[in-house]
Amino acid sequence: MMTLPKVAKIRQKFQTESINDIPGAIVEQFLHVHADEKIKPGMEIAITVGSRGIANIPLIVKSVADEIKKRGASPFIIPAMGSHGGATAEGQIEVLEGLGVTEESTGCEIRSSMDVVEVGKTSDGIPVYIDKNAYQADGIIVMGRVKPHTDFKNKVESGVLKMASIGMGKHKQALALHTHGIKGISEMMPEVGKVAIANSNTLFGIAIVENAHEETAIIAAIEKDRVEERERELLKEAFALMPSLPVENMDILVVDEIGKNYSGTGMDTNIIGRIRVLGVEEPQKPSIKYVIASNLSEASHGNALGIGLADLTTKRLFEKIDYQAMNENVITSTFLARASIPIILDNDQEALKAALRANWGVSPEKARIARIPNTLHIGELYVSEAIFNELKDKENIEVLEDLHEMKFDEKGYFLPM
């Protein structure tokens, strides 16, 4: 019988600053972009909200909506998430609800539709689309989180321009860009976003940046003609604040939950060091031999995109997959490998044993193993003895639980973190 290594629970300490008063920060940012001159009584204002798990997003949206109401206008939310939610209006409302963004929590109506209006073309001839409800509004506030993208590296990655393009342009825009593969989103997407902003009633953008603890670090309202310039600056700040696993070389990484609420790719490629997109070079670090995906978040509504980034998974996760939702998303993106189903084991214990069996030349007790709840929350994690001995005396590491045997439930799954 295989002996499993002991594990310890640790906490990484990141250098962080966060915003304590989110409503106050929104008030200040509205003044920064002279919102009084842009928002007039009686106007209907669309606010874009995407499918990502952004910290404090219900409060941020409510605070934006409150500032609109203060000026006598009526806010409403449009889901801005390309083909997510199964590329249906109902599915996209479900995705928002999974993030806590509801009409009750934000105090404003949600208008979900997959109908779009063509508003122009890029210099490459790419048609540019905008959600019909947003296009018909008197004003649009394009809101998005600025962060390193999971598919490519460039001066503009995930952020306001991406929300203005693939977000507001819905399934039709996603198809138009993803048809060009990685070039579509890395090189063409920013121009699509700029055309969408220029040829619509966009008032300004709101960029959100998070720190390494997934707390709101920056909220920046941006004049519409400065979005690209400011986004480049904020991306550098996002890179500086980004967390990482405490070691670069691992034999096995166990991810308790994958899901769209943690990353657009189910698992953040920047954290696990895997991209798996044709023509894109794989990161050199971190280097992980085997990734185990244990479960799928409820907020993903069966969309297990990113499962293809793992080497092993469990029967529990496999049985939760909604193939229509996942396939719609992955076929739209054209990054098919990310929906490939890895080897399926009965539970976490069996998946771990299989990975250890394939960990050539390394005895189980010396295996370098880490276990995280998901790729968005990596502050607290379990590490095996080999890694623990390397980290335990470091200043930025706090020991929460000393070395002990791995704990599984009666079905062979890890006990919750």
FENMO-V427215 format. One record per residue. RES is the residue in three letters. D_CENTER is the distance of its C-alpha to the mean C-alpha in Angstrom with 1 decimal. Layout:
res;d_center
RES;D_CENTER
RES;D_CENTER
This chain:
res;d_center
MET;39.5
MET;36.5
THR;36.1
LEU;32.5
PRO;31.8
LYS;31.6
VAL;28.4
ALA;27.8
LYS;25.1
ILE;24.1
ARG;22.1
GLN;20.8
LYS;21.8
PHE;19.8
GLN;21.3
THR;19.6
GLU;20.5
SER;18.9
ILE;20.0
ASN;22.3
ASP;23.4
ILE;20.6
PRO;23.1
GLY;25.4
ALA;22.8
ILE;22.2
VAL;26.0
GLU;26.5
GLN;23.9
PHE;25.6
LEU;28.9
HIS;27.5
VAL;27.0
HIS;30.2
ALA;28.7
ASP;32.2
GLU;33.4
LYS;30.6
ILE;30.3
LYS;33.6
PRO;34.9
GLY;34.5
MET;31.5
GLU;28.6
ILE;25.3
ALA;22.0
ILE;18.7
THR;15.5
VAL;12.7
GLY;9.5
SER;7.7
ARG;4.5
GLY;5.9
ILE;7.6
ALA;10.7
ASN;13.9
ILE;12.6
PRO;15.8
LEU;18.0
ILE;16.7
VAL;17.3
LYS;20.6
SER;21.7
VAL;21.1
ALA;23.0
ASP;25.7
GLU;26.3
ILE;26.8
LYS;29.2
LYS;31.1
ARG;32.0
GLY;33.4
ALA;30.7
SER;28.7
PRO;24.9
PHE;22.9
ILE;19.2
ILE;18.1
PRO;15.0
ALA;13.4
MET;11.3
GLY;13.5
SER;14.6
HIS;12.2
GLY;14.3
GLY;16.9
ALA;17.5
THR;19.7
ALA;20.2
GLU;20.6
GLY;17.6
GLN;15.4
ILE;17.2
GLU;16.5
VAL;12.7
LEU;13.4
GLU;15.9
GLY;13.6
LEU;11.6
GLY;15.2
VAL;15.6
THR;19.1
GLU;22.3
GLU;23.7
SER;21.1
THR;20.8
GLY;24.4
CYS;23.8
GLU;24.0
ILE;21.2
ARG;22.4
SER;20.6
SER;22.0
MET;21.3
ASP;24.3
VAL;24.0
VAL;26.6
GLU;27.2
VAL;27.6
GLY;28.4
LYS;27.9
THR;26.7
SER;29.3
ASP;28.3
GLY;29.1
ILE;25.6
PRO;25.9
VAL;23.7
TYR;22.8
ILE;21.9
ASP;21.4
LYS;25.0
ASN;24.6
ALA;23.0
TYR;25.7
GLN;28.4
ALA;27.3
ASP;29.3
GLY;26.3
ILE;22.6
ILE;20.2
VAL;17.1
MET;14.3
GLY;10.9
ARG;8.9
VAL;10.3
LYS;8.8
PRO;9.8
HIS;8.8
THR;8.5
ASP;11.7
PHE;14.1
LYS;15.5
ASN;17.3
LYS;18.4
VAL;15.8
GLU;12.3
SER;9.2
GLY;10.9
VAL;13.8
LEU;15.5
LYS;12.7
MET;12.6
ALA;16.4
SER;16.6
ILE;14.3
GLY;13.2
MET;16.8
GLY;18.4
LYS;17.1
HIS;17.9
LYS;20.9
GLN;19.1
ALA;16.5
LEU;19.6
ALA;21.6
LEU;19.2
HIS;18.1
THR;21.8
HIS;22.1
GLY;19.7
ILE;17.8
LYS;20.2
GLY;19.1
ILE;15.6
SER;16.6
GLU;20.0
MET;20.6
MET;17.4
PRO;18.3
GLU;21.8
VAL;20.8
GLY;18.9
LYS;22.0
VAL;24.3
ALA;22.4
ILE;22.7
ALA;26.3
ASN;27.5
SER;26.3
ASN;26.9
THR;23.9
LEU;25.1
PHE;22.5
GLY;18.9
ILE;17.0
ALA;14.5
ILE;12.6
VAL;12.2
GLU;11.5
ASN;13.7
ALA;13.7
HIS;14.1
GLU;11.0
GLU;13.7
THR;14.2
ALA;16.1
ILE;16.8
ILE;17.2
ALA;19.0
ALA;20.7
ILE;21.6
GLU;24.6
LYS;23.9
ASP;25.9
ARG;24.1
VAL;20.5
GLU;20.3
GLU;22.5
ARG;20.6
GLU;17.1
ARG;18.6
GLU;19.8
LEU;16.7
LEU;14.7
LYS;17.5
GLU;17.1
ALA;13.4
PHE;14.5
ALA;17.3
LEU;15.4
MET;12.8
PRO;13.7
SER;15.1
LEU;17.0
PRO;20.6
VAL;22.3
GLU;21.7
ASN;23.8
MET;23.4
ASP;25.1
ILE;22.7
LEU;19.2
VAL;18.7
VAL;15.3
ASP;16.3
GLU;13.4
ILE;10.8
GLY;8.8
LYS;6.4
ASN;6.1
TYR;5.0
SER;2.9
GLY;4.5
THR;7.2
GLY;7.7
MET;8.3
ASP;7.1
THR;10.2
ASN;11.0
ILE;11.7
ILE;13.7
GLY;15.3
ARG;15.1
ILE;14.1
ARG;16.7
VAL;17.1
LEU;20.8
GLY;22.2
VAL;19.4
GLU;20.8
GLU;19.2
PRO;18.5
GLN;21.6
LYS;19.9
PRO;19.0
SER;21.4
ILE;20.9
LYS;23.5
TYR;22.0
VAL;18.7
ILE;19.2
ALA;16.7
SER;18.4
ASN;16.9
LEU;14.5
SER;13.0
GLU;15.1
ALA;12.3
SER;11.5
HIS;15.1
GLY;16.1
ASN;13.5
ALA;13.4
LEU;12.0
GLY;11.6
ILE;14.8
GLY;16.5
LEU;15.0
ALA;17.1
ASP;20.9
LEU;21.8
THR;20.7
THR;22.6
LYS;24.6
ARG;22.7
LEU;19.3
PHE;21.3
GLU;23.1
LYS;20.0
ILE;18.8
ASP;19.3
TYR;20.2
GLN;20.5
ALA;16.9
MET;15.6
ASN;18.2
GLU;17.8
ASN;14.2
VAL;15.2
ILE;18.6
THR;17.2
SER;15.1
THR;18.2
PHE;16.5
LEU;18.5
ALA;18.5
ARG;15.0
ALA;16.6
SER;19.7
ILE;20.9
PRO;21.9
ILE;25.0
ILE;25.0
LEU;26.8
ASP;28.2
ASN;26.1
ASP;24.5
GLN;28.0
GLU;29.0
ALA;25.8
LEU;26.3
LYS;30.0
ALA;29.3
ALA;27.1
LEU;29.8
ARG;32.4
ALA;30.8
ASN;30.3
TRP;33.6
GLY;36.0
VAL;34.0
SER;35.5
PRO;33.2
GLU;34.1
LYS;33.2
ALA;29.8
ARG;26.8
ILE;24.3
ALA;21.2
ARG;19.4
ILE;16.1
PRO;14.8
ASN;11.2
THR;9.4
LEU;7.9
HIS;11.6
ILE;14.0
GLY;16.6
GLU;18.8
LEU;19.6
TYR;22.6
VAL;24.3
SER;27.5
GLU;30.8
ALA;30.7
ILE;27.6
PHE;28.7
ASN;32.0
GLU;30.3
LEU;28.1
LYS;30.1
ASP;32.2
LYS;29.6
GLU;29.3
ASN;25.5
ILE;25.7
GLU;26.9
VAL;28.3
LEU;27.4
GLU;29.2
ASP;31.8
LEU;32.2
HIS;32.7
GLU;32.7
MET;29.5
LYS;29.4
PHE;28.8
ASP;29.5
GLU;32.3
LYS;30.1
GLY;29.1
TYR;25.5
PHE;24.5
LEU;25.1
PRO;22.1
MET;20.9
